[in-house]
Amino acid sequence: MCAATSRADDRIPLKIAAIDWCPQICPGKTDPGYIIDIVEELFRSSPYEPEISIYPWSRAIQYVRSGRAHALLSPAKPEAPDLVYPEEEVGVQSMCFFVLKDSTWNYDGVKSLEGHLTGLASDTSIQELNAFIQERRDLFFVQPYSDAYIQDSINMLYANRVNSFLFTYNTTLHNMRSMGVSDEVRSAGCVSNASVYMAFSPAPGLAAEVQEMTAYFDRKMAQFKADGGVARIMKHYELSDWSVAEDPAEHHTD
């Protein structure tokens, strides 16, 4: 569990389900992740006390959907369309293909996927490819997302079990650096650039709370962006400011 601060008696618990998704969400690390930093700053002087618990992705979605938690960090809308979404996003993700460095393959539309096996995390939405993935399941190796997903996917590249894998750009580069394989794996093209959100529970019993929490979040997030808060936090993580950049992947080199 990653809690923002010790909860004062007069503050309302805001239960948040999240995944280990560094550099966005980094439980147990000195830097907790830029999304966690943003959420903590937004709610620091609020009536709410964030209580963030880490789960597998599918379980995190279900806990929020059922009302066991108030909010989820941090889906794109197609990943959990039945949740309650604020107007303001909390980040941006680029979904990209990764291959071994010596591979000559690059993504160039769905035709380039023929005869090519790609690793994919379950409950992941890739907007431009969702329909194609449903039609051509034979071209994708789907496995549950866990904190070992990227390492497992890279190991499958080495073992020739898959030809590429798909995942978010910043997270994959972060893990590649940690694993010491930045010179062995490269990006082979990106397919989508989507906003991600602090999405709230649709459970009827939480409706009144969720309405107030969502309104508070939107008000504070809009002001935080306007005041340069996102730029400041992203600079700390040596990442581009997603609130102004159209494509975060364009601001990195492999």
C-alpha positions in Angstrom: 0.0 0.0 0.0 1.1 3.5 -0.8 -0.7 6.2 1.3 -0.3 9.9 0.7 0.0 11.0 4.4 -1.3 9.9 7.8 -5.0 10.6 7.6 -6.4 13.3 9.9 -9.5 12.4 11.8 -11.6 14.9 9.9 -10.6 13.9 6.4 -12.6 11.5 4.2 -10.7 8.4 3.0 -10.4 8.3 -0.8 -9.7 4.7 -1.6 -7.7 4.4 -4.8 -6.8 1.1 -6.7 -3.7 1.3 -8.8 -1.0 -0.9 -10.4 2.8 -0.9 -10.3 3.4 1.2 -13.4 6.6 3.1 -13.1 7.5 5.9 -13.8 3.8 6.8 -13.5 3.1 4.8 -10.3 6.2 3.4 -8.4 5.1 1.8 -5.1 7.9 1.5 -2.6 10.3 3.8 -4.5 11.9 7.0 -3.4 10.1 8.8 -6.2 6.5 7.4 -6.1 5.8 8.2 -9.8 4.6 11.3 -11.5 0.9 10.4 -11.4 1.1 9.7 -7.6 2.9 13.0 -7.2 0.2 14.8 -9.0 -2.6 13.1 -7.1 -0.9 13.8 -3.8 -0.5 17.5 -4.6 -4.1 17.9 -5.7 -5.5 16.4 -2.6 -2.9 17.6 0.0 -5.1 20.4 1.4 -8.4 18.8 0.5 -11.2 17.2 2.5 -10.0 13.8 1.2 -7.1 11.6 2.2 -5.9 9.4 -0.6 -5.3 5.7 0.3 -3.6 4.0 -2.6 -3.5 0.2 -2.8 -1.6 -1.7 -5.5 -3.3 -4.6 -7.3 -3.1 -6.6 -10.5 -4.7 -4.5 -13.3 -7.8 -6.6 -13.8 -8.5 -6.8 -10.1 -8.0 -3.0 -9.7 -10.6 -2.3 -12.4 -13.1 -4.7 -10.7 -12.6 -3.3 -7.2 -13.5 0.2 -8.5 -16.3 -1.0 -10.7 -17.9 -2.8 -7.7 -17.4 0.1 -5.3 -14.6 -1.5 -3.1 -12.5 1.5 -4.1 -13.5 5.1 -5.1 -11.1 5.5 -8.0 -8.7 3.8 -10.4 -5.2 4.9 -11.5 -4.9 5.3 -14.4 -7.0 3.8 -17.3 -7.5 5.1 -20.8 -11.3 5.3 -21.3 -11.6 2.2 -23.6 -9.9 0.1 -20.9 -12.8 0.6 -18.4 -15.5 2.5 -20.3 -18.1 2.0 -17.5 -16.2 4.0 -14.9 -16.9 7.7 -14.2 -14.4 9.9 -15.9 -13.5 13.5 -15.0 -13.0 16.1 -17.7 -9.3 16.5 -16.8 -6.8 13.7 -17.5 -3.9 12.8 -15.2 -1.4 11.8 -17.9 -0.9 10.6 -21.4 0.4 7.2 -22.6 1.8 6.2 -26.0 1.4 2.5 -26.8 4.4 1.3 -28.8 5.9 -1.9 -30.2 9.3 -3.1 -28.9 11.7 -5.5 -30.7 15.3 -6.7 -30.3 17.8 -4.1 -31.5 18.9 -6.2 -34.4 15.4 -6.8 -35.7 14.6 -5.1 -39.0 10.9 -5.0 -38.4 9.0 -1.8 -37.8 5.3 -1.3 -37.3 3.7 0.1 -40.5 0.0 -0.5 -40.2 -1.9 -3.7 -39.7 -0.4 -5.3 -42.8 3.0 -5.3 -41.2 1.6 -7.6 -38.4 0.9 -10.5 -40.8 3.2 -13.4 -39.9 4.4 -11.5 -36.8 3.6 -12.5 -33.2 3.2 -9.7 -30.7 3.0 -9.9 -26.9 0.1 -8.0 -25.3 -1.1 -7.5 -21.8 -4.7 -8.4 -21.1 -7.3 -5.6 -20.4 -5.1 -3.2 -22.4 -6.7 -0.9 -25.0 -4.8 0.0 -28.1 -7.4 2.3 -29.8 -6.3 1.9 -33.4 -5.8 -1.9 -33.1 -8.7 -3.0 -30.8 -10.9 -4.3 -33.6 -8.0 -5.9 -35.5 -6.8 -7.7 -32.3 -10.3 -9.1 -31.9 -10.3 -10.3 -35.5 -6.8 -11.7 -35.5 -6.1 -13.2 -32.1 -3.7 -15.6 -33.8 -1.2 -12.7 -34.2 -1.1 -11.8 -30.5 0.2 -13.6 -27.4 -2.0 -12.3 -24.5 -0.9 -12.6 -20.9 -2.1 -11.0 -17.6 -0.4 -7.7 -16.7 1.9 -7.8 -13.7 4.9 -5.9 -12.5 7.0 -8.6 -14.3 5.2 -8.1 -17.7 8.0 -6.1 -19.4 10.8 -8.4 -18.1 8.8 -11.4 -19.2 8.1 -9.9 -22.6 11.8 -9.1 -23.2 12.7 -12.6 -22.1 10.3 -13.9 -24.7 12.0 -11.8 -27.3 15.3 -13.3 -26.5 13.8 -16.8 -26.6 12.0 -16.1 -30.0 8.6 -16.8 -28.4 7.3 -13.5 -29.7 8.6 -11.1 -32.4 7.6 -7.9 -30.5 5.5 -6.8 -27.6 3.3 -3.8 -27.0 3.3 -1.6 -24.0 3.4 2.1 -22.9 6.5 3.9 -24.0 7.7 5.6 -20.8 7.2 2.6 -18.7 9.0 0.3 -21.1 12.0 2.6 -21.4 12.1 3.0 -17.6 12.2 -0.8 -17.1 14.8 -1.2 -19.9 17.1 1.2 -18.2 16.6 -0.6 -14.9 17.3 -4.0 -16.5 20.4 -2.7 -18.4 19.0 -3.7 -21.8 18.5 -0.3 -23.4 21.2 -1.2 -26.0 19.5 -4.5 -26.8 15.8 -3.6 -27.3 14.3 -0.7 -29.3 11.0 0.9 -30.1 9.6 -0.2 -33.4 6.8 2.4 -33.8 3.8 3.6 -31.8 0.1 3.1 -32.5 -1.8 5.3 -30.1 -1.5 8.3 -27.9 -4.2 8.4 -25.3 -5.1 10.3 -22.2 -5.2 8.4 -18.9 -7.4 9.3 -16.0 -8.2 9.1 -12.3 -11.4 7.3 -13.0 -14.1 6.9 -10.4 -16.5 4.2 -9.3 -20.0 3.9 -11.0 -21.3 2.0 -7.9 -24.7 3.5 -6.9 -23.8 3.5 -3.2 -20.9 5.8 -3.9 -22.7 8.2 -6.4 -22.9 11.2 -4.1 -19.2 10.9 -2.9 -18.0 10.3 -6.4 -19.8 13.4 -7.8 -18.1 15.6 -5.2 -14.7 13.9 -5.6 -14.8 14.2 -9.4 -15.8 17.9 -9.3 -13.0 18.6 -6.8 -10.4 16.7 -8.9 -11.4 18.6 -12.1 -11.2 22.0 -10.4 -7.8 21.4 -8.8 -6.3 19.6 -11.9 -7.2 22.5 -14.2 -5.6 25.0 -11.9 -2.6 22.7 -11.3 -1.9 22.5 -15.1 -2.4 26.3 -15.5 0.1 27.0 -12.7 2.8 24.8 -14.3 2.5 22.0 -11.8 2.6 19.2 -14.4 5.6 20.7 -16.0 7.4 20.9 -12.7 6.7 17.3 -11.8 7.5 15.9 -15.2 10.9 17.7 -15.2 11.7 16.0 -12.0 11.2 12.6 -13.8 13.1 13.8 -16.8 10.0 13.4 -19.0 8.2 15.7 -21.3 5.2 17.8 -20.1 2.2 15.7 -21.3 -0.2 18.6 -20.7 1.3 20.4 -23.7 3.1 17.7 -25.7 1.1 16.0 -28.4 3.2 12.8 -28.5 5.4 12.0 -25.5 7.3 9.4 -27.6 8.6 12.2 -29.8 10.5 13.7 -26.9 12.7 10.6 -26.3 15.4 8.8 -28.1 15.9 5.0 -28.1 
